[in-house]
Amino acid sequence: MIMPLSVAEKLLQLAGGKQLPASSFKHVVVEELIKEGIVLERITGRTKRTLFVADFSALNNWIFNRYSIRDLAAYVAVMKKSDAIRADQVAS
């Protein structure tokens, strides 16, 4: 199974300690991570939800078990490079 680049980039941000608005990261993967308790939601105000990672090693283990990705940063770099190559091929 291949993880989409957009999801990998957002997970990389979460793994780096950033908090993301829940509205910017809606995907089946996020729902599964929330159910597993790896990604947590913080509700501020009446409707604003923020996503953050409580246990970074659990996130890395989940990514490896689900997608066989050991280094998420390297995966994102390779995917960006392959997208650029594909774009060049389409342009030509």
C-alpha distance (Angstrom), angle and dihedral (degrees) to the residues before:
residue distance angle dihedral
M1 . . .
I2 3.81 . .
M3 3.78 122.7 .
P4 3.83 112.9 -136.7
L5 3.80 115.0 -114.2
S6 3.80 93.6 -121.6
V7 3.81 91.5 54.6
A8 3.81 92.0 45.8
E9 3.81 91.2 51.8
K10 3.81 92.4 50.8
L11 3.81 92.0 46.5
L12 3.80 89.0 50.0
Q13 3.79 89.2 54.6
L14 3.81 90.8 49.6
A15 3.81 90.6 47.0
G16 3.80 88.2 53.2
G17 3.78 90.5 59.5
K18 3.80 99.2 -99.4
Q19 3.76 122.7 139.1
L20 3.79 117.1 -135.5
P21 3.79 130.9 -160.9
A22 3.80 108.8 -107.7
S23 3.80 90.1 -131.2
S24 3.82 90.8 63.1
F25 3.79 94.5 53.3
K26 3.79 112.5 47.0
H27 3.77 112.0 152.8
V28 3.80 139.5 126.4
V29 3.81 88.7 -108.6
V30 3.80 91.3 59.9
E31 3.79 92.3 49.4
E32 3.80 89.4 52.2
L33 3.82 92.3 48.0
I34 3.80 90.4 50.4
K35 3.82 91.0 50.3
E36 3.82 89.6 50.0
G37 3.82 90.3 51.0
I38 3.79 93.7 -121.5
V39 3.80 95.2 112.8
L40 3.77 116.0 42.3
E41 3.79 130.9 -160.0
R42 3.76 123.8 -135.8
I43 3.79 116.0 -162.6
T44 3.78 116.2 -151.3
G45 3.75 121.2 -177.7
R46 3.76 117.1 -14.1
T47 3.76 102.0 -47.9
K48 3.82 112.8 3.0
R49 3.81 113.0 112.1
T50 3.79 124.0 -171.9
L51 3.80 125.1 -164.9
F52 3.80 123.4 -145.0
V53 3.80 139.0 159.9
A54 3.78 119.0 -110.7
D55 3.82 98.5 -175.0
F56 3.81 116.3 30.0
S57 3.81 94.7 -172.4
A58 3.82 90.0 53.9
L59 3.82 89.3 52.6
N60 3.81 91.6 50.5
N61 3.81 91.2 47.5
W62 3.81 91.6 49.1
I63 3.81 92.1 50.0
F64 3.80 90.7 49.3
N65 3.81 94.2 46.6
R66 3.80 94.3 45.3
Y67 3.82 102.3 37.0
S68 3.86 104.7 11.4
I69 3.81 90.5 -120.9
R70 3.80 113.1 148.5
D71 3.82 98.7 176.4
L72 3.80 114.4 33.1
A73 3.82 93.8 -171.8
A74 3.81 91.4 54.8
Y75 3.81 90.3 46.7
V76 3.82 91.2 53.4
A77 3.82 91.1 48.0
V78 3.81 92.0 51.2
M79 3.80 92.8 45.9
K80 3.81 91.9 50.1
K81 3.78 90.4 49.5
S82 3.81 92.5 49.0
D83 3.83 90.0 48.9
A84 3.80 89.8 53.0
I85 3.80 91.3 49.9
R86 3.81 90.9 48.6
A87 3.81 90.5 49.6
D88 3.81 90.2 51.7
Q89 3.77 90.7 49.9
V90 3.80 92.0 50.8
A91 3.81 91.8 47.3
S92 3.80 91.8 53.5
